[in-house]
């Protein structure tokens, strides 16, 4: 296929199929810029063989993950990791070597000598052999996450995560997973690269009772790229009460470099929850960054210098706790629009699986209202996690406990007659009342000192920052340390 450019008005790519003389417009195009075009290759080239690596979750437990993946999702929701860590024997997987819905394209000849390889997914065909209706393996697609498939119940349950033609497999029974692996190897060609230790820039260290995730190599690369390798480290990513706002008269800095730094820092958020607020604040000024904004990102880089090996630890819990979360908000922290910042964290069996720090869509008139709007956003996410956890574990969904540190907001969620504070709030925000009434969500009060989402709504210092890092599961995971203690 020939790449023709971008379709005007719809943010999609235009491609021409010379074999059939047809023009296609698609948004699902993946450019493999790290590959060169095989000029001497025939039309019937063999497709690549998927490669796999094994994740040994807890000593004898295994999970197989493919290593040949070009990109990662932006979502910082990782419940599957916690589920794998909570289960007993996890095991291997397989990748299909069948991709009938994809084709290889190149750009047309012209003055610019550039060739790109793209996979175009023109339809929503299921992975051959996995889908319950199309294959014989009996897997069912997860309704809450379409890239996840499940089969079996209880100790025989198997989970599969699909990325293009690569699979991640886990489960409670080594025998069942080995049987599935043999079934896949009989039908498809695949390769096994052994124990997983590096995945999409994330380092994975597997111990007997936990899985450690960090991005130390990527952090060092960022520091080197922006000439901060020998800088003096900082103990916190952002100074409290830093006044950031848009200034049309301020001295501008290199916007391209600023955006590049922000992009790198945002990818670090997959394992560095403690950076969520500071990186989120700096991200708001990418349009026209000035000196004060550049100083903020430089301080974040200096903080990284002293926390290179920090990451997340997923610990095997003896008891089934389920999903619970924390919701918090500041008040009018955005100096330009006077909007508040919401923060939320969700855990599965004490392991952090999802978090977010985001500016609210509308202006809140009080701290009660700001906390209320933050809670409704968290409630929507909680319902999705509740359903997802139920499908992954095969257990009936349980109520999600949401901890909030504002008693007025809690009263507003539970009391529909609380008219004085709620009459001007948009009707859609009262959705959380229905969730509470039907028992899907249980709202409880938590002291500010134990509010785990506090670090996602404001800059913290010293002991408070260290305590919040610990509550968020962010720890110093330097390899030389005795991490089993």
Beta strands, then each sheet from edge to edge (+ up, - down):
strand 1: 2-7
strand 2: 12-17
strand 3: 22-26
strand 4: 29-31
strand 5: 51-55
strand 6: 63-66
strand 7: 106-107
strand 8: 118-120
strand 9: 140-141
strand 10: 148-151
strand 11: 158-163
strand 12: 166-171
strand 13: 191-195
strand 14: 198-199
strand 15: 202-206
strand 16: 210-214
strand 17: 310-315
strand 18: 323-329
strand 19: 341-348
strand 20: 351-359
strand 21: 400-404
strand 22: 441-445
strand 23: 474-476
sheet 1: 3+ 2- 1+ 7+
sheet 2: 4+ 8-
sheet 3: 9+ 10- 11+ 12- 6+ 5- 13-
sheet 4: 14+ 15- 16+ 17- 23+
sheet 5: 20+ 19- 18+ 21+ 22+
end
